[in-house]
Amino acid sequence: MSIRDIFRKNQKKKYATIPTEKAKNDVPEGIMMKCPECRKNVFTKDLMKNFKVCPTCDHHMKMTAWERVEIFLDEDSFESMDDHLETVNPLNFPSYTEKIKADAQKTGLNEAVLTGIGKLEGQQVVVAIMDSHFRMGSMGSVVGEKIMRAVEKATELGIPFIIFTASGGARMQEGVLSLMQMAKTSVALRRHSDHGLLYISILTHPTTGGVSASFASVGDINIAEPKALIGFAGRRVIEQTVREKLPEDFQTAEFLLNHGQLDAIIHRKEMREKVASIVHLHTTKEVTKW
C-alpha cells in the first residue's frame, strides 16, 4: 500500500446533496401563496384571515366572488340570482364555448359575475360581484344581463344596489353584443336612480375597458381599493397616442381620487363597515321633531 492510498483511506468523503423535484415541492399545494407585488411567501391561512391583503406590503390580492361575499355580507344572508343563464357562442368563435365551460368548472360560477340579494349589517341590498378568475372578468351578454336584472331587482324592492367591479373590459369573442351591455346596464341604473335609490360602485384591481367606461364609473358613490388599476385603454397605447410620458401613478386609484373620478379609497378591512354606514345614512328614514 502506497503512502497516497493511506491518506485517501483516512480522508472523509464529501458529497453535494442535490434536491429532487419531489423535495423542491415538499410544501403541499395551497399551503402558501406568493404576493405578486413584493414576492414574499405568505401562509394561505394567514392571508385569508387578513382578507387576502399581503401583511408585508399591503397589496390587495384578487378575490373570488364567493370570497368577497364571505367577507362583505352578513353570514348566510346571500341568495344568488340568475344562475341558470348560459353563455352561447353567437359568432362561432373558435374554442370559446370550451373556455367558458372550463372557467365555469374552475370558479363554480355560470359567468364572470355573481349577483344576488343579501344583508349588510342587517340592511337588505342587491349585490353584483365580478370575478376576474372567469375570463378575466370580461363582460359578455350574460354578464350584462345578470347585472341589469340585479339592478332591476333592487329597483323593484326599493333597496340599494352595490357592485364590485374587476374586469378586463368587453369580451371580444362576442363582438358588438358585448359592447351593447354598456348601454343596457347604464339605462337600468338610470331607472334605479330615477326612483331615488342608492347605487355604490366599488372598483377593484383591475377595472378597465368597457366596464370602467360604463356602469363602474356612474355610481352615486364611487369607491376603490388601494392601488387598484383603473382605466380604459392601456398605458402604452395612450402614450403612443398623445406622445407624452405619463405619470408613474397613472391609472391607479390614488391618481383618480386626486383628479375627482373617485369619492374615496377604502382599505379592504374597512370596506364592510364603511359601506354599511353609507347605506344606513341613505336608507334610514327618521323624522326629526323640533
PyMOL commands that set and color helices and strands:
alter all, ss='L'
color gray80, all
select helices_A, chain A and resi 3-10+21-24+44-49+65-72+96-107+135-137+141-157+172-174+176-194+209-212+215-217+235-242+253-258+268-283
alter helices_A, ss='H'
color red, helices_A
select strands_A, chain A and resi 32-34+41-43+79-81+113-120+123-130+161-167+199-207+221-224+264-265
alter strands_A, ss='S'
color yellow, strands_A
deselect
rebuild
show_as cartoon
